[in-house]
């Protein structure tokens, strides 16, 4: 089935989906188009802060046991597993 903008599910072709325009509280996401607002790089994720990717080498996951800290890449909102 085709993607439905406004159902709070990120589907193919959507950059974000924050509910209906009347209910969306996300300034990074245009609820009418399910696209990021102009100038925004992201709207969620451990490496996203105020609609922008966190800088490279920002710790996004603290080391545990034998694992090392994980760091943002500066190019994505996801926190990669670096170990």
VEXLO-480773 format. One record per residue (C-alpha): x, z, y. Coordinates in steps of 0.5 Angstrom, whole numbers, plus 500, padded with zeros to 3 digits. Layout:
<fivexs>
XZY...
</fivexs>
This chain:
<fivexs>
500500500502499507505504511501509515503511522501518524500521517507525517510521512516517513515511510518504510519501517518507520524511524519517525512520523510526527502526526497523531499522538494527540498532535505530535510535539516531537519528544524524540518520536513516539507518535503511537509507534513511529519509532524514536523514543528510548535514547534518541538517535534522530528527530530531524536533520542538520546533524541532529540536536536534541534527539542526538547526532551532532559530534563529528566535524561539526560544520553543517554547511558553510563553504560557498565558492570553491566548495569546502565546509561540510561536516557532520559524521557523528553517525547520522542526522544528515549533512553529507556533501564532502566536497
</fivexs>
